[in-house]
Amino acid sequence: MKKFTIFFMIMMISALAIAQSKYSSTKVQTAPHKLLKEQVMPAQQMNPVTSSKAALEEVIGNTVYDMQTNSSVDTRIRVYDDGTIGAAWIRGTSDNNERGTGYNYYDGTDWGLPPTARIENERTGWPSYSQLGQNGEIVIAHLDNGLKISTRATKGTGPWSYSTILGPAGATDISWPRIMTNGPDHNYIHMMVWTYTAYQNLDLALLYYRSLDGGATWDKRDVILPQLTSADYDGFNGDEVAWGTPHGDTIYFAVSGPWIDTFIMLSTDNGENWTKIPILSNANKKLPAGTTYVPPFRMSDGSIAVERDHKGVFHVAFGIGGGYMEASTKYIYINSNGLVYWNSTMPMVPDSLDLDTLDAHGMLLGAVYNGPDPDDTITAAPSYRVGLSSQPQVSIDDYDNIYFTWSAVKPGDPSPDDYNYRHIYGRAWFHDKPEMGEMIDFNDGIMYLFYEFVYPAMAKQIKNDKLAILYQSADTPGSNIVNTAIPVHDNTIEFREIPVSDFWPVGIGSDKTAGQNQVLQNYPNPAGEYTRIPVSLAAGCDVTLTLTTVTGMKIRELQMGTMSPGNHVLTVRTNGLASGIYFYTVSMGTEKVTRKMIIR
């Protein structure tokens, strides 16, 4: 971690309250920490679907340095058109003197052996990886002063060539690079970086760089984009940016953090001009001079992902966090609950970030439910400086089906030290469906007991109907770099392919989902006074909804009448029913679909 001045405390969770840690965003603090508590939100339990797979990961690397990002996870994996794959991560030994970029390559048949050294010839951190040229690759990582650029003309083989780049005068130490390449031969490099010191009256400035010749020269450097100036913000923190897949000269990235707005920056002319698309407004992004106190507020946790579909709609996911100011020092919340979904056809996200409100607006992608059953509780969650459901990734296939993955705390899965492990979860939204599908736990099952899975990086490219995912795993929850109370431990870097069919609702057997009756998971779930059931009908038919207990006893039957083809939402009142597990069956003509629901 590059001189990142952070204080924190481990968050402890009970069934009723969360004690959240905080850190200084600007300077080392000598004052003692204070715990803040907030009520656990009555989040809907997403009813994760048990994956039918066994352990499908392949270990391609390792690291003792166990913090891959401060917030957003960079897309450090790329699937090439020829079926090869390049992947990068932060690799470090126990003393971290050998920290640098770990790299591995899949040649279409096999991965190479896990690397035993970094690719650079000096200590680096925070690598950003992409294609360069027709068949080459590039890694840009930060040094103790400036950035290290590593390139080679042929991916997967040959020596690396090195160069460096510094920031502007007075702020040469630029850090946490995020790169994206485009152009006819992927020779255009676009990069967002942060200054490590104050610059242009910003407490850490966010700068744009561009090269049109593969990094030989930079025609744009040290650029503060419009509406990202000191007139708009007090400053930015590292890793609060995520690039999306370019569409020709249309390029874009998303920005999100506890003390800034959440928004997209869009350029339709390859970085010449930029437009800001607002998503979530932060009233504390620019504080009056002399402000010494800001009460606790909810906001993004700084982790974000973005993609644009073929219709030009942007799809964004970000975690929930928040912050407060005390004695003129800014702090952030970690381990808040909820993962937000937004697309550019929606209004802005309500700044209350109330989970029920988000759910009612179709903006709740995921949440962690801390239930009353001992098998569903969260004992304690070590800090990764983000929310309980966070580190999102998003990819879109050729049919505009949208696939999300993220890391979240697993209820009812404590380690021997009574810390809950994190798993990798996923969810999809199919192009012709009214609602998203069910949430899937990709690390469910006995093969994954006593393992932590964090920092998922999902390739934007989907080849052979498979998602390519890279993540860090260990048998010890938490990060020693974030919290030295967590013991130093070995971590593996693992690769996994997930067929997109794993996301398809029951009965779907192709990459196109039109023309079939569908019944999706009810929401909210657990249900309170009511719940809604999305139904899609291929043809007009009579529809009946039946509720039964787990023993099969029918307790309610609703004749919905003849319904027209298309998408419908069945609203069912569940007040008066005892808490517990129930089943609902939707009969559509001669076809029936049954799903499980929970009433609290």
C-alpha positions in Angstrom: 0.0 0.0 0.0 1.6 3.2 -1.2 1.9 5.4 1.9 -2.0 5.3 2.2 -2.7 6.9 5.6 -5.6 5.0 7.0 -6.9 4.2 10.5 -9.5 1.6 10.9 -11.2 -0.7 13.4 -12.8 -4.1 12.8 -16.5 -4.0 12.6 -18.5 -6.3 14.9 -22.1 -7.2 14.0 -24.8 -8.4 16.2 -28.4 -9.2 15.2 -29.4 -5.6 15.9 -26.4 -3.3 15.4 -23.3 -2.7 13.3 -20.2 -1.0 14.8 -18.4 0.5 11.9 -14.8 1.5 11.5 -13.5 4.6 10.0 -10.3 6.0 8.5 -8.7 9.3 7.8 -8.9 10.2 4.1 -6.1 12.8 4.3 -3.7 12.6 7.2 -2.6 10.4 10.1 -4.7 10.9 13.2 -3.4 10.7 16.7 -6.8 10.9 18.4 -8.4 7.7 19.7 -11.0 6.1 17.5 -14.6 6.1 18.3 -17.2 3.5 17.4 -20.4 4.5 15.7 -23.3 2.2 15.7 -26.2 2.1 13.3 -29.3 0.0 13.0 -29.1 -3.0 10.7 -31.4 -2.4 7.8 -34.2 -4.9 7.3 -32.6 -6.1 4.1 -34.3 -8.6 1.8 -32.6 -11.9 1.8 -31.9 -12.7 -1.8 -32.3 -16.5 -1.4 -28.9 -17.5 -3.0 -29.1 -20.4 -5.3 -26.7 -23.2 -4.4 -24.2 -23.7 -7.2 -24.2 -27.2 -8.5 -20.5 -27.0 -9.3 -17.6 -28.4 -7.2 -14.4 -26.5 -6.8 -13.7 -25.1 -10.3 -11.0 -22.7 -9.5 -7.5 -23.0 -11.0 -4.7 -21.4 -8.9 -2.6 -19.2 -11.2 -0.7 -17.2 -8.6 -0.2 -16.2 -5.0 0.5 -13.3 -2.7 1.1 -12.5 0.9 0.3 -8.8 0.2 -3.5 -9.3 0.6 -5.0 -5.9 -0.4 -5.8 -5.7 -4.1 -7.6 -2.3 -4.0 -8.8 0.4 -1.7 -12.3 0.2 -3.0 -13.2 -0.5 -6.7 -11.6 -3.6 -8.2 -9.8 -2.9 -11.5 -10.5 -5.3 -14.4 -7.1 -7.0 -14.4 -8.1 -9.8 -16.7 -8.7 -9.8 -20.4 -10.0 -12.5 -22.8 -8.5 -12.1 -26.2 -10.2 -12.9 -29.5 -8.0 -16.0 -30.0 -9.1 -17.5 -26.7 -6.0 -16.6 -24.8 -6.2 -14.8 -21.4 -3.9 -12.4 -19.6 -4.3 -11.7 -15.9 -2.4 -9.5 -13.4 -2.6 -8.8 -9.7 -0.6 -7.3 -6.8 1.9 -9.8 -5.7 4.0 -9.4 -2.5 6.1 -11.4 -0.1 5.8 -11.4 3.6 8.0 -8.3 4.0 6.5 -6.7 0.9 9.9 -5.6 -0.4 9.3 -7.7 -3.5 5.8 -6.2 -4.1 4.9 -5.8 -7.8 2.8 -7.2 -10.5 2.0 -10.9 -10.6 1.2 -12.0 -14.1 0.0 -15.2 -15.7 -1.1 -16.2 -19.2 -3.5 -18.8 -20.6 -2.3 -19.9 -24.1 -5.7 -21.4 -25.1 -4.9 -24.8 -23.5 -3.1 -24.2 -20.2 -2.2 -21.5 -17.7 1.5 -21.0 -17.0 3.0 -21.9 -13.6 2.3 -19.5 -10.8 5.0 -16.7 -11.0 7.8 -16.5 -8.5 8.6 -12.8 -9.1 7.1 -9.6 -10.2 7.3 -8.5 -13.8 8.9 -5.2 -13.1 12.6 -4.5 -12.2 11.7 -2.5 -9.2 9.0 -2.3 -6.4 5.6 -1.3 -7.7 1.9 -1.5 -6.8 -1.6 -1.3 -8.1 -1.1 -2.7 -11.7 -3.7 -1.9 -14.4 -3.6 -4.3 -17.3 -4.9 -4.1 -20.9 -4.2 -5.1 -24.5 -1.7 -3.0 -26.4 -1.3 -3.2 -30.2 -2.6 -6.1 -32.3 -1.0 -8.8 -30.1 0.7 -7.1 -27.2 -0.1 -6.1 -23.6 0.6 -3.3 -21.2 0.7 -3.0 -17.4 0.9 0.4 -15.6 1.6 0.4 -11.9 2.7 3.0 -9.4 6.2 3.5 -8.0 7.3 5.4 -4.9 7.3 8.4 -7.3 5.3 8.3 -10.5 4.2 5.3 -12.6 6.0 2.3 -14.2 4.9 1.3 -17.7 5.6 -2.3 -18.7 4.9 -3.4 -22.3 5.7 -6.1 -24.7 4.7 -6.7 -28.4 3.6 -10.3 -28.0 1.3 -11.2 -25.1 2.3 -14.1 -22.9 6.0 -14.2 -24.0 9.2 -12.3 -24.3 10.9 -9.6 -22.2 9.1 -6.6 -20.9 10.1 -3.1 -21.9 10.0 -0.4 -19.2 9.4 3.4 -19.0 8.2 5.8 -16.4 5.9 8.8 -16.3 5.6 11.5 -13.6 2.8 13.8 -12.7 2.6 17.6 -12.9 5.1 19.9 -11.2 4.4 19.9 -7.5 2.5 16.6 -7.6 4.9 14.3 -9.5 3.9 11.3 -7.4 0.8 10.0 -9.2 -0.8 6.8 -8.0 -3.5 4.1 -8.4 -3.6 4.1 -12.3 -6.6 2.8 -14.1 -6.1 2.3 -17.9 -8.2 1.4 -20.9 -7.1 0.9 -24.5 -9.0 1.3 -27.8 -8.5 2.3 -31.4 -8.0 0.2 -34.5 -5.0 -1.6 -33.0 -5.5 -0.9 -29.3 -2.7 1.8 -29.5 -4.8 4.5 -27.8 -4.2 4.5 -24.1 -6.6 6.3 -21.7 -5.6 6.6 -18.0 -7.1 8.0 -14.9 -4.7 8.6 -12.0 -4.7 10.4 -8.6 -2.1 12.8 -7.3 -0.7 11.6 -4.0 -0.6 15.2 -2.7 -2.8 18.2 -2.9 -3.0 19.7 -6.4 -4.9 22.6 -7.9 -6.7 23.1 -4.5 -7.9 19.5 -4.5 -6.9 17.2 -1.7 -5.8 14.5 -4.2 -6.8 15.4 -7.7 -8.1 13.0 -10.4 -6.2 13.4 -13.6 -6.7 12.2 -17.2 -3.9 11.1 -19.5 -4.1 10.0 -23.2 -1.6 8.5 -25.6 -2.4 7.9 -29.3 0.9 6.0 -30.0 1.0 3.2 -27.6 2.6 5.2 -24.8 5.5 6.7 -26.7 4.1 10.1 -26.1 1.2 11.5 -24.2 -0.8 14.2 -25.9 -3.0 14.8 -22.9 -1.5 14.7 -19.4 -2.3 16.2 -16.0 -5.8 17.1 -17.2 -8.5 17.8 -14.6 -11.7 17.2 -16.5 -14.5 19.7 -16.5 -16.8 19.5 -13.4 -14.0 17.6 -11.5 -12.3 20.8 -10.3 -11.8 22.3 -6.9 -15.0 24.3 -7.6 -16.9 21.0 -7.6 -15.1 18.8 -5.0 -12.8 19.0 -2.1 -10.8 16.0 -3.4 -10.8 12.4 -4.5 -9.5 9.1 -3.0 -7.7 6.3 -4.8 -9.5 3.5 -6.6 -12.8 5.3 -6.9 -12.9 4.9 -10.7 -13.9 2.1 -13.1 -13.6 2.1 -16.9 -16.2 0.6 -19.1 -15.8 -1.2 -22.5 -15.2 1.4 -25.3 -17.5 1.6 -28.3 -15.4 3.0 -31.0 -14.6 6.6 -30.0 -17.2 6.5 -27.3 -15.3 6.0 -24.0 -16.5 6.4 -20.4 -15.7 5.7 -16.8 -17.7 5.8 -13.5 -16.7 7.5 -10.3 -18.0 6.9 -6.9 -16.9 7.6 -3.3 -18.1 8.4 0.3 -17.1 12.1 -0.1 -17.9 12.7 -3.8 -20.9 12.3 -6.1 -21.5 9.1 -8.1 -21.5 9.8 -11.8 -20.3 8.7 -15.3 -17.9 10.7 -17.4 -18.6 10.2 -21.1 -16.7 11.2 -24.2 -18.0 10.5 -27.7 -14.8 11.8 -29.4 -12.1 9.7 -27.9 -11.3 11.9 -25.0 -11.4 15.4 -26.5 -14.6 16.5 -24.8 -16.4 15.1 -21.8 -20.0 15.1 -20.4 -20.9 14.3 -16.8 -23.9 12.0 -16.2 -25.1 12.2 -12.5 -26.2 9.1 -10.6 -26.1 10.0 -6.9 -25.6 13.4 -5.4 -23.5 14.0 -2.3 -24.3 17.0 -0.2 -20.9 16.8 1.4 -18.7 16.9 -1.7 -17.8 20.5 -1.2 -17.8 21.7 2.4 -17.7 25.4 3.4 -14.3 26.6 4.6 -13.8 26.0 8.3 -16.2 23.1 8.6 -15.2 20.9 11.6 -18.2 18.6 11.9 -20.5 16.7 9.6 -23.0 14.2 11.0 -23.1 10.6 9.8 -24.5 10.2 6.3 -25.0 7.3 3.8 -23.2 7.4 0.5 -21.3 5.1 -1.8 -18.4 3.0 -0.4 -16.2 3.8 -3.4 -16.6 0.5 -5.2 -18.2 0.8 -8.6 -18.5 -0.9 -12.0 -20.0 0.3 -15.3 -20.9 -1.1 -18.8 -22.8 0.3 -21.7 -25.2 -2.0 -23.7 -25.7 -2.1 -27.4 -28.6 0.3 -27.1 -26.5 2.9 -25.5 -27.8 2.4 -21.9 -25.3 2.5 -19.1 -25.5 0.0 -16.3 -23.8 0.7 -13.0 -23.4 -1.1 -9.7 -21.9 0.3 -6.5 -21.7 -0.5 -2.8 -23.1 1.5 0.0 -20.9 3.2 2.6 -21.0 6.6 4.1 -19.0 9.1 6.2 -18.8 11.8 8.8 -16.4 14.6 9.9 -15.1 15.1 13.4 -12.6 17.7 14.5 -12.1 18.8 10.8 -11.1 15.2 9.7 -13.1 13.2 7.2 -13.9 9.6 7.9 -15.7 6.9 6.0 -18.0 4.0 7.1 -17.2 0.5 6.1 -19.3 -2.6 6.3 -22.6 -0.9 5.5 -25.3 -3.1 3.8 -26.5 -3.1 0.2 -25.3 -3.1 -3.4 -27.0 -0.5 -5.7 -28.0 -1.0 -9.3 -28.7 2.0 -11.6 -29.1 2.4 -15.4 -29.3 5.6 -17.5 -33.1 5.1 -18.1 -33.7 5.6 -14.3 -33.9 8.7 -12.2 -31.0 9.5 -9.9 -30.5 7.3 -6.9 -32.2 8.6 -3.8 -29.5 9.8 -1.4 -31.2 8.1 1.6 -30.0 4.8 0.2 -32.7 3.1 2.2 -32.8 -0.6 1.1 -36.6 -0.8 1.0 -36.8 2.3 -1.1 -34.0 1.1 -3.5 -35.8 -2.2 -3.8 -39.1 -0.5 -4.6 -37.4 1.4 -7.4 -35.6 -1.7 -8.8 -32.3 -0.3 -7.6 -31.2 -3.0 -5.1 -28.8 -5.5 -6.7 -27.9 -7.4 -3.5 -27.9 -7.2 0.2 -26.7 -9.3 3.2 -29.5 -10.5 5.5 -28.6 -11.1 9.1 -31.4 -13.4 10.1 -32.5 -14.7 13.5 -31.6 -18.3 12.8 -28.1 -19.2 14.0 -27.4 -20.6 10.5 -28.1 -17.1 9.0 -26.2 -14.8 11.3 -23.1 -12.7 10.9 -20.7 -13.0 13.8 -18.1 -10.5 12.6 -16.9 -9.2 9.3 -13.3 -8.1 8.8 -12.8 -4.8 7.0 -12.0 -4.5 3.4 -12.8 -0.8 3.5 -16.1 -1.4 1.6 -19.6 -2.6 2.3 -20.9 -6.0 3.3 -21.9 -6.5 -0.4 -19.3 -4.8 -2.6 -16.5 -4.9 -5.2 -19.0 -5.3 -8.1 -18.1 -6.2 -11.7 -20.4 -6.1 -14.7 -20.2 -7.6 -18.2 -22.7 -7.6 -21.1 -23.0 -10.2 -23.8 -24.0 -9.8 -27.5 -27.7 -10.2 -26.6 -27.6 -7.4 -24.0 -27.9 -9.9 -21.2 -26.2 -8.3 -18.2 -24.1 -10.3 -15.7 -23.1 -8.9 -12.3 -20.6 -10.5 -9.8 -19.4 -9.2 -6.4 -18.0 -10.2 -3.1 -20.2 -10.3 0.0 -20.2 -11.6 3.5 -21.7 -15.1 3.9 -24.2 -15.3 6.7 -23.9 -18.5 8.8 -20.3 -19.2 7.7 -18.0 -18.2 10.5 -14.3 -19.1 10.6 -12.6 -20.7 13.6 -11.8 -17.1 14.7 -15.6 -16.2 14.5 -15.2 -14.0 11.4 -17.6 -14.6 8.6 -16.1 -15.5 5.2 -16.8 -13.6 2.0 -18.1 -15.4 -1.1 -18.4 -14.5 -4.8 -22.0 -13.9 -5.8 -23.7 -13.2 -9.1 -26.9 -12.1 -10.6 -28.1 -11.5 -14.2 -30.7 -9.4 -15.9 -31.9 -10.8 -19.2 -32.7 -8.4 -22.0 -36.4 -9.2 -22.3 -37.3 -9.8 -18.7 -39.0 -7.5 -16.2 -36.8 -8.2 -13.3 -33.3 -9.6 -12.5 -32.9 -13.3 -11.8 -32.0 -14.8 -8.5 -28.7 -14.2 -6.6 -26.2 -17.1 -6.9 -23.5 -18.0 -4.4 -20.7 -19.4 -6.5 -18.8 -20.6 -3.5 -21.6 -22.5 -1.8 -21.1 -26.1 -0.8 -18.8 -28.2 1.2 -15.8 -27.7 -1.2 -15.7 -24.1 -0.2 -16.0 -24.3 3.6 -13.5 -22.3 5.5 -12.3 -20.2 2.5 -12.5 -16.5 1.8 -13.1 -15.1 -1.7 -12.6 -11.4 -2.4 -11.6 -8.9 -5.0 -13.3 -10.4 -8.0 -12.1 -9.1 -11.4 -14.4 -10.2 -14.3 -13.3 -9.9 -17.9 -15.4 -7.6 -20.0 -15.1 -10.0 -22.9 -17.5 -13.1 -22.8 -16.2 -15.9 -25.0 -17.9 -19.3 -25.6 -20.7 -18.2 -23.3 -18.4 -18.2 -20.3 -17.5 -15.4 -17.8 -13.8 -15.3 -16.9 -13.2 -14.3 -13.3 -10.1 -13.7 -11.2 -10.2 -13.4 -7.4 -8.1 -13.8 -4.3 -8.7 -16.6 -1.8 -7.4 -17.7 1.6 -8.4 -19.8 4.5 -8.2 -16.7 6.8 -10.8 -14.0 6.5 -9.7 -10.4 6.3 -6.6 -8.5 5.2 -3.4 -8.1 7.2 -2.6 -5.0 5.2 -5.9 -3.4 6.2 -5.8 -4.6 9.8 -2.6 -5.9 11.4 -4.7 -7.8 13.9 -5.4 -10.2 11.1 -2.4 -12.6 10.9 -0.1 -12.5 7.9 -1.2 -15.4 5.7 -0.8 -16.8 2.2 -3.4 -16.0 -0.4 -3.9 -17.7 -3.8 -5.0 -15.9 -7.0 -7.6 -18.1 -8.6 -9.2 -18.2 -12.1 -12.6 -19.5 -12.8 -14.9 -19.8 -15.8 -18.6 -19.5 -15.1 -21.0 -20.5 -17.9 -23.6 -17.9 -18.5 -26.2 -20.7 -18.4 -25.6 -20.8 -14.6 -27.4 -17.5 -14.4 -30.4 -18.5 -16.6 -33.8 -19.0 -14.9 -35.2 -22.5 -14.8 -36.4 -23.5 -18.2 -34.1 -21.3 -20.2 -31.8 -23.2 -22.6 -30.4 -20.7 -24.9 -28.8 -17.3 -25.0 -32.0 -15.7 -26.1 -34.8 -15.7 -23.5 -37.8 -14.6 -25.5 -40.8 -16.8 -26.3 -41.1 -18.7 -23.0 -43.2 -18.4 -19.9 -41.1 -17.2 -17.0 -41.7 -16.8 -13.2 -39.0 -14.9 -11.4 -38.2 -14.7 -7.7 -40.6 -12.7 -5.6 -39.6 -9.4 -4.0 -39.2 -8.2 -1.4 -38.1 -11.5 0.0 -38.5 -12.0 3.0 -42.0 -10.5 2.5 -43.7 -8.2 4.9 -47.2 -7.1 4.3 -47.0 -8.0 0.6 -44.7 -9.4 -2.1 -44.6 -9.1 -5.9 -44.0 -11.9 -8.4 -42.7 -11.0 -11.9 -44.3 -13.2 -14.6 -43.6 -13.2 -18.4 -46.1 -14.9 -20.7 -45.2 -16.1 -24.1 -48.9 -16.2 -25.0 -52.2 -15.2 -23.4 -53.5 -17.8 -20.9 -55.3 -18.3 -17.6 -53.1 -17.6 -14.6 -53.5 -19.0 -11.1 -51.3 -18.3 -8.0 -51.3 -20.9 -5.2 -49.5 -20.5 -1.8 -48.6 -23.6 0.1 -46.7 -24.5 3.3 -43.5 -26.5 3.3 -45.7 -29.6 4.1 -47.8 -29.0 1.0 -50.9 -27.6 2.6 -52.7 -25.1 0.4 -53.3 -21.9 2.2 -54.3 -19.5 -0.5 -55.3 -19.7 -4.2 -55.8 -16.6 -6.4 -57.5 -16.8 -9.8 -55.8 -14.0 -11.8 -58.0 -14.6 -14.9 -56.8 -14.5 -18.5 -53.7 -12.5 -18.9 -52.2 -11.1 -22.2 -48.8 -12.0 -23.5 -45.9 -10.0 -22.1 -44.6 -9.0 -18.7 -46.8 -8.8 -15.6 -46.2 -8.4 -11.8 -48.5 -10.3 -9.5 -49.0 -8.5 -6.1 -49.8 -10.8 -3.2 -50.7 -9.7 0.3 -48.9 -11.9 2.9 -49.9 -10.1 6.1 -51.6 -12.4 8.5 -49.4 -15.4 7.5 -47.0 -16.8 10.1 -43.3 -16.2 9.7 -41.6 -19.0 7.9 -40.9 -20.7 4.5 -43.6 -21.0 1.9 -43.9 -22.0 -1.7 -45.8 -20.2 -4.5 -46.9 -21.9 -7.7 -47.9 -19.9 -10.8 -50.0 -21.9 -13.2 -49.9 -20.5 -16.8 -52.3 -22.6 -18.8 -50.9 -26.1 -18.7 -47.5 -25.0 -17.3 -46.6 -24.6 -13.6 -43.6 -23.0 -12.0 -42.9 -23.3 -8.2 -40.5 -21.2 -6.2 -39.7 -20.7 -2.5 -40.4 -17.5 -0.5 -39.9 -16.4 3.1 -42.4 -14.4 5.2 -41.0 -12.6 8.2 
